[in-house]
């Protein structure tokens, strides 16, 4: 099927070649806006790997929802009460199935989105939506209502990567996304070196804190969503599938002695590249010496600057899974030996000649017993 990214939302034409924010850079966005754009961008990456029309439509519908949320922020961002009311309406849109429709064309869907924007305004004004979507509102409160602010003064970004593209920070976070594979997938390390993997997850989370506390207008949720988009874009598959491919490569190294032929993964090479890029980003922050505008946020999130060695040591590696692969290999060998033993047992009792031989031995033994018995009788006589 033909795959393509979406080039329009509602009445807005968007660039799908790179991260997009309607011409505004990261500094010009509130934290909740940055997250919505990151979500839409991530949807576009999933569109690029979609295999069915259903998968495409699912991602387009998610884009519609986040675009409506962006409109709610634009309309009601200066009034928390109205912004919450908008969230209640959007949650009810979900419950009513307004983001679960299929369309014959993107143009038809865009026209529908424009109508939803007007319906949102009408229902917020009427204030008649009493019930709340309990599956949606907790997320909305945490990520939209509670993040309805600029981390920097009046949205001015002290961007250490300025002079490049407007959305360079978000692009960089996508490029280093594979480094955070363990965080994005939430792996527990089962089947590998669990202690090492969980330690790396903790360190990756510290890196997340560091990056979100470097004088930018993004939250940890936004960076994680950028990371997810980066994994999908670079690996060409969902993060969970990328993790399985990564584990498969480790397994291949551990089981090649058994003659298994497994498809090689490229995830390890991608992670190494992401690690190098991440070190460059951290170096850029270090050289510019960002002065935090929001001291409170920085104190909460700031950690010591990661060194290059720390970055290297905490990236996902095949060694994290080789131990599990080696154990699996030993189990496979043990099972193979047991199978051979069973096959050997099965062979001897199924062959007729073996039974004839056994019968002959038994008859000969019986004959010896009979002869000995007769000799004993003669002796007694």
FIKE-778728 format. One record per residue (C-alpha): x negated, y negated, z. Coordinates in steps of 0.25 Angstrom, whole numbers, plus 5000, padded with zeros to 4 digits. Layout:
REM FIKE-778728
XYZ
...
REM end
This chain:
REM FIKE-778728
500050005000
499649864998
499049805011
498949655013
498949555025
500049455027
499749315021
501049245026
501749235039
503149165039
502849035031
501349035034
500349085024
499149145031
497749195027
497549345029
496049345025
495649315039
496149275053
497249165051
497849065060
498648965051
497348885050
497148865065
495848915071
495748985084
495648855092
496948805086
497748925091
498348955105
497949085111
499349145108
499249095093
497849155091
498449295096
499549285086
498649255075
497749365079
498949465079
499349425065
497949435060
497949575066
499249615059
498649575046
497449665048
498449785051
499249745038
497949765031
497849915035
499349945035
499650075028
501250055027
502249955025
502749975039
501349945045
501349815036
502649775041
502349795056
501149705055
501849595047
502949595058
501949575068
501349465061
502749405060
502949415075
501649345078
501849235068
503249215075
502449205088
501549105082
502749015078
503249025092
501948975098
501948865088
503348825091
503348845106
501948845110
502048715119
503248775127
503048905134
504548925137
504848915122
503649005118
504149115128
505549095122
504949115108
504249245113
505549295118
506249275104
505049335097
505149455106
506549475103
506249455088
505449585090
506549655098
507549615087
506649675076
506349545069
504849585068
505149725063
505749695049
505249745035
505149645024
505049665009
503949555008
503049475016
503749345011
505149405016
504449425030
503849285030
505249225027
505749315039
504749265048
505049115045
506549155049
506049215062
505249085066
506549005065
507349115072
506249105083
506448955084
507948975085
507949075096
506949005104
507848875104
509048955107
508349025119
509349145118
508349255118
508449305133
507849445132
506349465130
505549575122
504849635134
503849705124
503449575118
503549465128
502449515137
501449505126
502049365121
501949305135
500549355137
499949325123
500849205118
501449135130
500249155139
499249115128
499948995123
498748905124
497348865119
496148915126
495448795121
495748645122
496848605113
496548725104
495148675101
494248795099
492748785103
492548895093
491048945092
491349005079
491848875073
491448825060
491848955054
493348995050
494448945059
494849085064
493349135066
493549175080
494749265077
494049315065
492749355073
493649425083
494249505072
492849545067
492349585081
493649665083
493149805081
492249775093
493449775102
493949905097
494149975110
494849855116
495849845104
496149995104
496250005119
495450135119
495250205132
493950275126
494650415127
493750505119
492550425121
491650365131
492750305139
491850225149
491050165138
492350135130
493050065141
491849985145
491749935131
493249895131
492949815144
491749745137
492649725125
493649655134
492549565140
492149525126
493649495123
493649405136
492349335131
492849305117
494249255122
493449165132
492549095122
493348965120
494349015110
495849015109
495949165108
496349265119
495849405121
497149455114
496849375102
495449435101
495949575103
496949555092
495849505083
494949625086
496149715083
496249645069
494749655067
494749805069
495949825060
495249735049
493849795050
494249945052
495449945043
496250015054
496950005067
496049985079
496550125085
496150185072
494750115072
494550165086
494850315081
493950295069
492850245078
492950365087
492950455075
491650405071
491050435085
491750575084
491050595070
489750575076
489950675087
490650785079
489950785066
489250915071
490550985070
490650955056
491850865057
492050755046
492650625051
492950495044
491850395048
492350265055
491750125052
492350065065
490950085072
490249995061
491349895062
491249885077
489749865076
489949745066
491049685076
490049695087
489049615079
490049505076
490549505091
489049475095
489049365085
490349305090
489849305105
488549245101
489249135094
490049105107
488749105115
488049005106
489148905106
489348915121
490848895121
491448805132
492748855136
493948765136
494848845144
493948885156
494948965163
495149055151
493649065149
493449105164
494449215163
493949275150
492449235149
491449345151
489949335149
489449325135
489249475129
487849505125
487549565111
487249695118
488549695126
489249675114
488549795107
488749885119
490149865121
490649885106
491350015103
490350125099
490350265094
489650305106
490950275114
491550395107
490450485104
490450545118
491950585116
491550635102
490450725107
491350785118
492450815107
491350875099
490950965110
492451005112
492551035097
491251125098
491851195110
493151215103
492451265090
491651365099
492951415105
493551435092
492451515087
492451605099
493951625097
493751655082
492751755086
493651825095
494751825085
493851885074
493452005082
494852055087
495452035073
494452115065
494852265063
493452315062
493152255076
494352335081
493852465075
492452435081
493052415094
493952535093
492752625089
491952575102
493152605110
493252745104
491752775106
491852725121
493052815123
492352935117
491152915126
492052905138
492753045134
491353105132
490953065145
492153115152
492053255145
490553255150
491053235164
492053345164
491053445159
490053405170
491153435180
491453565174
REM end
